[in-house]
Amino acid sequence: MQHELHVFTKALIAVLLWMCAGATLAGEMRIIENGSREGFIGSSEQFTGTAYIEPVFAKEDPFAVNGGKVTFLPGARSNWHTHPAGQVLVVTEGTGWVQEEGERRREMHAGDVVWCPPEVKHWHGATATTAVTHIAIQQFKDGENVVWQEPVTDEQYDGARQ
Amino acid sequence: MQHELHVFTKALIAVLLWMCAGATLAGEMRIIENGSREGFIGSSEQFTGTAYIEPVFAKEDPFAVNGGKVTFLPGARSNWHTHPAGQVLVVTEGTGWVQEEGERRREMHAGDVVWCPPEVKHWHGATATTAVTHIAIQQFKDGENVVWQEPVTDEQYDGARQ
């Protein structure tokens, strides 16, 4: 009798596991609440000045992109970098600067959207006197969505042609 | 002499066209300015009530997703629909409702992020008394990023279990 119960319990656990796996495979709508996605200050290995980064959405299978919200305080900027499969910046607050290598520095304003194609070396950040916030969405390629390079010098940031 | 000039002009045009094509292929950073992406009221074939849709970013090769900002006035909601490769909603203003088929209606607030997996039938919109705005990002599969279905009835919208 005890043996039979044991078998029954094992079978029940197997069925429950199968049901859970099924639910996971089918996928369920999920709300990731405000305040549950912990932000952090961008590392000085990738940023100059103060950049506050809040994860917005992770790469959820089969999605090929992830998203992060970045607030640059005045004077702050990313290092030069490229994206293997491109990036979109949706500027939500303030005014910032963005520069593609070999081109002039340009202003980006709340409501602007910036498309940066794959492998285009660039940087983005605040202006010297205003903060800026953007949602950055980048696609992965072979597991990578950014390749970091050298810092933006003060001379480059101040607007000399790169 | 006139003939030689003609040939020279043709060669020059060919070189210029080739240079332009090269520039396009290499890809350049592009700022799509606020006010240049014309919004529209969502069709009554896909929405109940007033939903204002502003394109945020198109699907740029090789990007697999596009993005649109939707503002639902109180009472407004999408039809039931699915996304073949999933959707992320980034709630930027207000409070809305979202419901997955077979589950209870849930609230979404500014700062919340909603992940809706592929093929999960759902709707989203404002609450009965508050507007809501979200950026909706959806991935394409075989050229499609949404499959529209029937309207959300008043009974469903008012919160009865689906």
Interface residues (C-beta under 8 A of the other chain):
Chain A: A26 G27 E28 M29 R30 I31 I32 E33 N34 G35 R37 V56 F57 E60 P62 F63 A64 V65 G67 A85 G86 V88 V90 T92 V98 E100 E103 R106 M108 H109 A110 G111 D112 V113 V114 W115 C116 P117 P118 E119 V120 H122 I135 I137 Q139
Chain B: A26 G27 E28 M29 R30 I31 I32 E33 N34 G35 R37 V56 F57 E60 P62 F63 A64 V65 G67 A85 G86 V88 V90 T92 V98 E100 E103 R106 M108 H109 A110 G111 D112 V113 V114 W115 C116 P117 P118 E119 V120 H122 I135 I137 Q139
